[in-house]
Amino acid sequence: MSNGEQRQLILSRREALRLGLLGAAGAAAMVGGKGLPALGAPAAPPAGTKAKAKSVIQIWLWGGPPHLDTFDPKPEAGNDYCGPFNKPIETNVKGIRICELLPLLAKQADKYSILRGTTHGQNGHETASYLVQTGRMPGSGQVFPAVGAVVALFKGYDAGYKGLIPPYIVLTDLQGRFSESGFLPSKCKPFATGGDPGQSRFVVEGVVAQGISDKRQKDRRELMGQLDTLGRALKSDERVEASRKCENQAYDLIMGDAGKVFDLSQEKDELRDAYGRTTFGQSCLMARRLVERGVPYVTINSKGWDTHKQHFQAMRRKLPDLDKGLATLLGDMSGRGLLDSTIIWCGGEFGRTPKVDWQPPWDGGRGHWGRVFSTLMAGGGFKGGQVVGSSDARGEDVKDRPVYPCDLIASMYELLGIDLQATLPHPQGQKIGVLPGPGDGVKMGGKLKEIM
């Protein structure tokens, strides 16, 4: 270790001492005085609930995927609606057709169901994202938590979740549209990994340091221990003990077994190739590893779906990537016996305009469309091989069985064993339920009993 590194560590140590030890003790107190949150299987659900699902993998297609070019093709509507994707393919479930650029998913249709009547009528990214992820309309004076934060609370901290990895993980960047944890405690915030699992080494924020070997990390820790004269002098102080416990857990996450969950080199090359050596494909593999280790909620934030311009050129890149990653995830999860206990939720904030805008500068673009769009659901108690609802002949409106965001969220909560009558902890002590009530002005069509 260089002299410069030693001086930097000394400075860091002095800065930590200047700030005081209460920060570390406070961090421990946030999770019940027991250090960092844990990794492991959650405790049993409350009495009276029958949980079929333990975890959720949310594949968020940020920007709004086109329903006509994915799971609700309309070749009969003509070129102005279907564009060049006019040859939808049959799936392994009779009567269900999807886009021709999704051949691998066509072979897995028995494992998922398609909600073709998803709707909310909102065309703004922020409002639609908030509505889909919380089940609530903005403007009430509250910032409600997203599904991931609620699951982190009820299936994580309140269910005896054990380990080091936080119970709500986002691969790799936060959406940034709103505060995912809303008014819930800060412990319910998602941990965004950063980095890129498609690279040779997945550099996870705070866990993997770019360009620093394990040996160098160990040398740094040993030097810090040698410089910790205050800690040795006050070794019986409870604040020092809390700080040391947090430090030990942090290093176990960086260099111990816990952090190895992020090491994709442990997987066989053939499997990694099957997922696709892309950010999205390797994120799907990473999500499987996380739920396999007991993480209750993982979001894959897939960008690039806001295709106002040159839409079909973008889809020729995006759809094969989605097809490979999601189809392999479904098969891999099923083969490992994980799909029955893991909900896979794939969709975005809305769909795209059914009618293509061929005029410049759009050159075959699709805009925002919240009147009807498609969502894919699989696992965790949801049946496969089903279609719920439908859109009209041009994919412009719901024809039958509208599914509103609150319906989908309530269905997931029920399968997860979350009491639908439970209340959320509020900083001002207000009584707010996990779901909106009849007087909250939220449209509802009913839980997804057709596939539960």
N, C-alpha and C positions, 0 to 999 in steps of 0.2 A: 504494500500500500504506500502511495506516494505521500510526501510531506504535505502537499496541497490538500490531499484527501483527509489527512489527519486534522489539519487546521479547520477544514470545513465541518468535520464531525464535532470538533471541540466547540465551534461557533454554534452549531445546531444544538448542542447540549446546553450551552449557556443560554441560548434563546428559550429553550424549554424550561430551564430553571427560572428564568426571568418571568415567564408566563405563569409559573406555579404548577403544582401537582394536581390542583383541583380539576383540571381539564380531564386528565386520565380517570380520576375517581368519578367525575361526573359522567364520563362515557360509560363506565361500568354501571353507574346507578341507573342510567337510562334503560338498561335491560335487566333491571332487578338486582343490581349489584353483583352480577355474576359474569361480568366481562362481555365479550362480543356475542352476538346472536349465533345460534348453533346450526349445524348441519346434521340432518338425520330425519328419520320418519316422524311425522307429527303424531300427537296423541289421538286417541279415539274421539270421534265427534260427540257433541253433547247428547245426552239421553233423549230418545224420541226421534232422532234423525237417522236416516239410512244413507250413509255416504257410499256412493259407488266410485267416485273419483277422488284421487289424492292430489293431483297436480293439473295444471293447465299450461299448455304451450300455445301462446297467442302469436300467430303470424300476421303481423300488421302491415298491410300493403299500403304504405303511406302515400297519399295523394289521390287514391281512388282507382281501383282496378276496373276495367270495362266488363260489365256483365255479359254483353253480347259477344265478347271475344274471349270469354273464359268458360263459364258454366251455364250460360243461357243463350246459346247461339240461335240466330234468326235468319238463316239463309233465304227463307221464303220471302222476307221483307224486301229483298233486292239490294243492289250494290250500294245505295246510299245509306244503308243500315249495317250490312255485314261487311262491306268492303271486300278485300281479297280473301277473307276467311269465310269462304262459302261452301266448305266441304266438312262440316262437323262429323266427328267419328262416334261410332257406337262404343259404349263401355261394356264391361263384363256384367252389367246389369241391364237386362232387356228394357228398352224404351228410354234409357237415359243417354243423351248425346252431349258431348262437350266439344270444345274447340280442337281442331285438327293439330294444333301445336302442343297438345297435352296428351300424347299417346301413352306415357307411363301412368299418368293419373287415370286414364281410361281403363287400365288393367286393375286398378285398385278401388273402383267405384263401390264395390261391396263393403268397403271399410268406412265410407263417409256418406253423409247426406248433404243435399244442397237445398238451401233456403232461397227460393227464387222470388219470394215476395217480401224480402227485407225492405223496409221503408222508413223514412222520417220526414222527407220533404225539404230538408235543409241543403243548400248548395254552397255554403261557405265552409272552408276547411276547418277553421277554429270551432265554429258552432257544431258542425257535424261530428268532428272528432270527439269533442266533449260529450255530445249526446250519445254516441255509440259506445264510448268507454265508461260512461257513468250512468247512463240511463236517464239522465235529467237534462232539462233545458237550462241554459245559463240565464242569469238575470234575477235570480231569487235572492241575491245578497250572500249566498253561500258558495264556496268552491268545494264541490263534492269530490270524494276520492274516486279514482278509477277502479275497475274490477281488481286489478293486480294488487292495489294497496289494501282493499277489503279482504282479499284472500290471504295476503301477508299477515293481516291482523288475526283473522279467525282460524286459519289453518297453519299459521306460523307461531307468532308470539303467544297468542291465547291458547294454543293447543300443545304447548310444551315442546316446540321445535328446538332441536339440539344440534350444535355444530358451529361452524365458523362462516359458512357461506350465507349471506343474507337470503331471506325467503322470497325476495322479489328481485329478479335479475332482468336487465335489458341488454340484448345483444344488437348493436354495440353502442348506439347513441340514443339518448332520450328523444322523444318525439318533439318536445319543445312547444307544443301547442297550448299546454296548460299544466298546472301542477298536478302530477299524477296522484300524490298522496292527499291532496285537498286539505281539509281541516284535521285529518288524522295526525297522530304523533309522528315526529320526524323518523322514528324507527321504521315506519311503513313506507318510506320513500324507496324507490327502486335503486338498485346499484347498477349503473351503466358501466359495462366492462371497458368501453373504448377499444382501441386496437382493431385487428382484423384477423379472425380465425382462419381466413384463407391464405394468410402468409405462412412462411416456414415456421415461425414461432408466434403464437398468439400472445401479444403483449397486453395483458390485462392491467388496467389502471390500478396502481397500488399493490399489485401482486407480482407482476413480472416487469423487471426494469430492463429497458432496451440497452443492450451492449454490456450488461453486468453479469458476470458468471456467478454460479452458486458459491464457488470458493471465495470470490470477492465479497459476496454478501456475508459469508461466515466470518471473514476477516474483519469486516466492518463491525459486526456484532461483538466480536471479541474485544476490539478496541474500545467500543462504547462501554463494555463491562468494566474494562480496566480504568476508564476515566470516571466511572460512577462512584466517586468517593462519598458523595452525599447519600446515595442509596444504601451504601454499605453502613454508613454511620447511623442511618435511620431505618434499618431493615425491619424493625418491629412496628414502624408507623403504618397504620392501616391505609393511608393515602399512598405511601410508597409501595405497599403490597398490591394495591389495586392497579397502580401504574405498571408494576412488574408483571402482573397477570395479563394485562392488556398487551404488553410488549411480547410476552411469550406466545399469546394467541396469534398476534400479528405475524411473528416469525414462523409459526407453524403453518399459517396460511401461505406465506411466501416460500418457505423451504421444506415444509413437512408434507404429510400425506393429503391434507385438505386441499391444498393448492393444485395437486396433481389432476384434479378434475378438469382443469383448463388445458391440460397437456394432450393435445389431439394426436401427438406422435405415438401415443399408446394404442391407437386404433390401427387396424390393418389397412394397408394401402388400398386394397381392393374395395373395402367399404368406403374409405374416404373418396375414392374415385367415383363410386356409385352415387354418393351424395352430390358430387360435383366440387371441383377444387376452386370454388368461388366463395365470396363472402357469404352469400345466402346459403349455399349448400353446406358449408362447414359450420354455419350458425345453426342449421337444423341438426347436425350431428352433435354440436355442443349442447343444444337444448336437450337432446336425448340423454346425454351424460349427466346433465344437471338434475333432471327429474328422476333419473335412475339412482341418484344419490340423495333423493328426498326433498329437493327444492320444490316448493308448492306452485310457484308461478314464474314462468319465463316468457318474455316477449322478444320476438325477433322483429326488429324494426327495419323492414325492407323498403328502401327509398326508390324513387324514380318512376312512380306510377301516375304522376300528374301530367298527362300527355296531351297538352293542348295542340302541340305542333308535331307533325310527322309521327302520328300515333302508331301506325302500322309498322314503321321501321323500328320503333322502340319495342313493340310487342314481339317482333321477331328475335329480339335479344332477351327480353324479360321472361317471356312465357316458357322457353326451354329450360331456363334456370329454375323457375318456379316448379316446373314439371319434374325435373330431376330431383331437386331437394325434397319437395313435399312427398312425392311418391315413395322415395327411398325411406323417408322418415316413417311413413305409415307402415311400410313393410317391415322395417327394422323394429319399430315399437311392437308390432303385432307378433313378430317372431320371438321377441324377448318376453312376451307376456306383459308388456307395459301398457298396451293400448287400452285394455279394459279399465285401467285405473287412471288414465290420462286423457283429459279433454284436449283436442286439437281444434283451435278456432282460427279460421283463415278468412280474412276480409279486410276492408278498408273503411273509410269514413262515409263513402257513397260510391255510386257507379259513375259511368261516363255517359255523355249524351248519346242516345241511340242513333240519331242522325249524324252522319259524318260531315264535317265542314271541309269541303274540298278546296275552298278559295284560299289564295295567299293572304296573309303569311302562314295560315294554319296548315295548308297542304296535306289535308287528310287528318285533321285533329278531332279530338273529342273533348268536350267541356265537362263541367261538374253536373251530376245528376243524382239527386236524393229521393226522387219520387219512387223509384224501384231499383233494386240492385241485388246481387247474389252474395251469399255467405256459405262457406263450407264448414261443416261441423263433423267431428269424428271422435270416437272413443269416450271413455269415462262414463258410460251409461247411455250415450247417444247411439241409436241404431245406424247401421250403414245401409247403403243401397236404396235410399229413399229420396224423394223430392217433396219438399213442403212448399205449397203455394205455387203461383205462376204469375208471369207478367203477360201483358197483352201481345198481340201479334207483332208489334214493333218494339217491344221491350220498353215502352214509355210509361206505363202505369201498372199497378198491381191489378191483376185480373181476379185472383181469389187468394184467400188466406194471407192477409198482411201480417208480417212479423216485425214488431217494433223493437228497438234496442232493449227496452225494459223486459220484454218477453224473453229474449235470449239470455239476458243477465240473470233473471229469476230462475230460468231453467238450469243454468250452470251452477248457481248457488245451491239449488235443491240437490243436484247430483253430488256436489261437494260436501253435503251435509251441513251447510250453513243455514241456521234458522232464519226463515224469511220474515219472521216477526221480530228479529233481534234489532237492537238499537246500536248506533255508532257512538263512540266516545267523542264528545264535543268540547272544545276549550271553554265555552261559556255555559256548559251544562244543558244545552238545548236537547230536546228529545227528538232525534232524527233516526228514522229507520234505515235499514240496509237497502230498502226499496222504497220508491215513492208511493204515497197512498192515493186513494181515489180523489182526494181534494187537491192534489198537487198539479193537476192539469196536464198529466203525462198520458199520451195515448198508449193503450195496451190492447193486444189481441189475444192474450192468453199464453201460458207456458207451452212449450213444444211437446205436448203430450203425444203427438203423432210419432215421435222418434225417441221417446224416453221409456 
